[in-house]
Amino acid sequence: MKGADETAIAILGWLADEQELMSRFLTLTGTDAASLRTAIGEPGFMGGLVAFLMDHEPTLMSFCAATQTPPEEVVRAYQALSGPMDFDGD
């Protein structure tokens, strides 16, 4: 079982081989390829990587199949990096 940061880094590595998805991720986050190295150390960026997969189940499942990562591991990483979830709207 990987830790949350390891899972996020695995997602980034997978996205590096998926140019269309990487382009979409960079556009959504406002990050450019040149600033990826510095962004990797930022908790918000790591959480954004995992959230990117969590927001689109087909992408999540493609990552899991390609990397042999159980979806539950991605969910745990999401929970760890995103903080407590508030379903009340508060």
C-alpha positions as CSV (number, residue, x, y, z in Angstrom):
1,M,0.0,0.0,0.0
2,K,1.4,3.4,-1.0
3,G,1.2,6.6,1.1
4,A,-0.9,9.5,-0.2
5,D,2.2,11.4,-1.5
6,E,3.4,8.2,-3.3
7,T,0.0,7.8,-4.9
8,A,0.0,11.4,-6.1
9,I,3.5,11.0,-7.6
10,A,2.4,7.8,-9.3
11,I,-0.6,9.7,-10.8
12,L,1.8,12.4,-12.1
13,G,4.1,9.8,-13.6
14,W,1.1,8.2,-15.3
15,L,-0.2,11.6,-16.6
16,A,3.2,12.3,-18.1
17,D,2.5,9.4,-20.5
18,E,-1.0,10.6,-21.2
19,Q,-0.4,13.9,-23.0
20,E,-4.1,14.8,-23.5
21,L,-4.9,14.3,-19.9
22,M,-1.8,16.0,-18.7
23,S,-2.7,19.0,-20.9
24,R,-6.2,19.1,-19.4
25,F,-4.8,18.8,-15.8
26,L,-2.3,21.6,-16.4
27,T,-5.0,23.8,-17.8
28,L,-7.4,23.1,-15.0
29,T,-4.8,23.8,-12.3
30,G,-3.2,26.8,-14.0
31,T,0.2,25.1,-13.8
32,D,2.6,25.0,-16.7
33,A,5.1,22.2,-17.4
34,A,8.0,24.3,-16.3
35,S,6.7,24.8,-12.8
36,L,5.8,21.1,-12.1
37,R,9.0,20.4,-10.2
38,T,8.3,23.1,-7.6
39,A,4.6,22.4,-7.5
40,I,5.2,18.7,-6.6
41,G,6.2,19.7,-3.0
42,E,3.0,21.7,-2.4
43,P,0.2,19.8,-0.6
44,G,-2.5,21.6,-2.6
45,F,-0.9,20.4,-5.8
46,M,-0.6,16.8,-4.6
47,G,-4.3,16.9,-3.6
48,G,-5.2,18.4,-7.0
49,L,-3.5,15.4,-8.7
50,V,-5.6,12.9,-6.8
51,A,-8.8,15.1,-7.1
52,F,-8.3,15.2,-10.9
53,L,-8.7,11.4,-11.0
54,M,-11.5,11.4,-8.5
55,D,-13.5,13.8,-10.5
56,H,-13.7,11.5,-13.5
57,E,-14.2,7.8,-12.9
58,P,-13.1,6.6,-16.4
59,T,-9.7,8.4,-15.9
60,L,-9.5,6.9,-12.4
61,M,-10.1,3.5,-13.7
62,S,-7.6,3.9,-16.5
63,F,-4.9,4.9,-14.0
64,C,-5.8,2.0,-11.7
65,A,-5.6,-0.5,-14.6
66,A,-2.4,0.9,-16.0
67,T,-0.6,1.0,-12.7
68,Q,-2.3,-1.9,-10.9
69,T,-3.3,0.4,-8.1
70,P,-6.5,-0.5,-6.3
71,P,-9.1,2.3,-6.5
72,E,-9.4,2.3,-2.7
73,E,-5.8,3.4,-2.5
74,V,-6.6,6.5,-4.6
75,V,-9.6,7.2,-2.4
76,R,-7.4,7.0,0.7
77,A,-4.9,9.3,-0.9
78,Y,-7.7,11.7,-1.8
79,Q,-9.0,11.7,1.8
80,A,-5.5,12.2,3.2
81,L,-4.6,15.1,0.9
82,S,-7.9,16.8,0.7
83,G,-8.7,17.0,4.4
84,P,-12.0,16.3,6.0
85,M,-15.0,16.4,3.7
86,D,-18.0,18.5,4.6
87,F,-21.2,17.2,3.0
88,D,-23.5,19.7,4.7
89,G,-22.4,22.6,2.6
90,D,-21.1,24.4,5.7
